Amino acid sequence: MHSTKPPNLVPAQRLRWEIGAALLLKVLLLFGLWFLIFRWQERPAGKPDIAAHFALPAAHNFSSQPIKESDHVR
Protein backbone atom coordinates (compact mmCIF):
# COMPACT_ATOMS: atom_id res chain seq x y z
CA MET A 1 0.00 0.00 0.00
CA HIS A 2 1.31 3.38 -0.84
CA SER A 3 0.62 6.42 1.28
CA THR A 4 -1.38 9.16 -0.35
CA LYS A 5 -0.64 12.71 0.55
CA PRO A 6 -3.45 15.22 0.29
CA PRO A 7 -2.90 17.53 -2.65
CA ASN A 8 -1.58 20.96 -1.87
CA LEU A 9 -4.65 23.00 -2.81
CA VAL A 10 -3.12 26.47 -2.52
CA PRO A 11 0.64 26.86 -2.92
CA ALA A 12 2.31 28.96 -0.26
CA GLN A 13 3.41 31.62 -2.74
CA ARG A 14 -0.13 32.13 -4.02
CA LEU A 15 -1.47 32.29 -0.47
CA ARG A 16 1.05 35.01 0.41
CA TRP A 17 0.06 36.96 -2.70
CA GLU A 18 -3.67 36.73 -1.86
CA ILE A 19 -3.07 37.86 1.72
CA GLY A 20 -0.96 40.78 0.51
CA ALA A 21 -3.61 41.79 -2.02
CA ALA A 22 -6.33 41.59 0.62
CA LEU A 23 -4.32 43.77 3.02
CA LEU A 24 -3.61 46.30 0.27
CA LEU A 25 -7.31 46.43 -0.61
CA LYS A 26 -8.18 46.94 3.05
CA VAL A 27 -5.72 49.82 3.38
CA LEU A 28 -7.09 51.45 0.22
CA LEU A 29 -10.67 51.14 1.44
CA LEU A 30 -9.80 52.54 4.86
CA PHE A 31 -7.99 55.47 3.27
CA GLY A 32 -10.98 56.13 1.02
CA LEU A 33 -13.32 56.07 3.99
CA TRP A 34 -11.05 58.44 5.91
CA PHE A 35 -10.96 60.76 2.92
CA LEU A 36 -14.75 60.78 2.60
CA ILE A 37 -15.32 61.45 6.28
CA PHE A 38 -12.62 63.99 7.11
CA ARG A 39 -11.30 65.54 3.92
CA TRP A 40 -14.27 65.92 1.59
CA GLN A 41 -14.16 69.42 0.08
CA GLU A 42 -17.89 70.07 -0.26
CA ARG A 43 -18.75 69.86 3.39
CA PRO A 44 -20.73 72.76 4.88
CA ALA A 45 -18.85 75.70 6.37
CA GLY A 46 -20.76 75.61 9.66
CA LYS A 47 -22.28 72.89 11.72
CA PRO A 48 -25.75 71.88 10.53
CA ASP A 49 -28.76 72.64 12.71
CA ILE A 50 -29.98 69.16 13.60
CA ALA A 51 -33.06 70.45 15.46
CA ALA A 52 -34.22 72.40 12.41
CA HIS A 53 -33.62 69.39 10.20
CA PHE A 54 -35.86 67.12 12.28
CA ALA A 55 -38.41 69.76 13.32
CA LEU A 56 -42.00 68.90 12.57
CA PRO A 57 -44.20 71.44 10.84
CA ALA A 58 -46.44 73.35 13.24
CA ALA A 59 -50.05 72.19 13.39
CA HIS A 60 -52.44 75.07 12.67
CA ASN A 61 -55.69 73.32 13.57
CA PHE A 62 -57.28 75.77 16.03
CA SER A 63 -60.90 74.69 15.51
CA SER A 64 -62.94 74.03 18.62
CA GLN A 65 -64.61 70.98 17.10
CA PRO A 66 -63.22 67.64 18.22
CA ILE A 67 -61.76 65.35 15.62
CA LYS A 68 -64.09 62.40 15.06
CA GLU A 69 -62.57 58.95 14.89
CA SER A 70 -63.54 56.57 12.14
CA ASP A 71 -66.48 54.22 12.76
CA HIS A 72 -64.61 50.98 12.13
CA VAL A 73 -65.12 48.08 14.52
CA ARG A 74 -62.13 47.09 16.58
N, C-alpha and C positions, 0 to 999 in steps of 0.2 A: 504494500500500500504506500502510496506516495502522499506526502503532506501537501495540502493545498493552502496557499496563502491567499487571504482576501485581496482582491485587486485594489491598488492604490487609486481611489476614485479621484482625488484632487491632488495633483503634485504640490509639493511644498512651495515651489517658486510661484505657481499660479495663486495659491492661497495668500502668499505675502502680497502679491500684486493686487488682489481683490480687497484685502484689508487696507492697503495703502490708498486705493481708489476710494473706498468707503470713507476713510478718515478725511481725505481731501475734499470729498463732496460735503461732508459734515461741516468742515471749516468754512467752505464757501457759503453754505446755507446759513450758518450762524453769522457770518460777516454781512450777508445780505439782509438778514433780519435786524442786525444792529444798525445798518445803514438806514433801513426803512423807519425804525423807531426813533433814532436819535439825530440823524443827519439829513432828513428829507427837507428839501429847500422850500417847499410850498406849505409849510406849516404856518398857522396863524401867528401874528405878531404878539397878541396878548393871550391870556388864558381864556378859554371859552366859558361862558356863563351856563353852567350845568342846570341851574334852577330854571332859567328862562327856556332852555331846551326842552325840559320835561314838564313845563307848566301847562296845566289844562286851561282851555279857554273858559272864560267866566260865563256862568249860566245867568241869562237875563230873563228868567221866567218869574215875574213878580205878580202873577195873577193870584187872586185870593181863592180861586176854585181849586179844590183838591184834584190830583191826578187820579183818574179811575183806572183800576187794574182791569186786565182782560177777564172775560167771563169763562175761561176754560176751567175744566174740572181737574182737580189735582188728585 
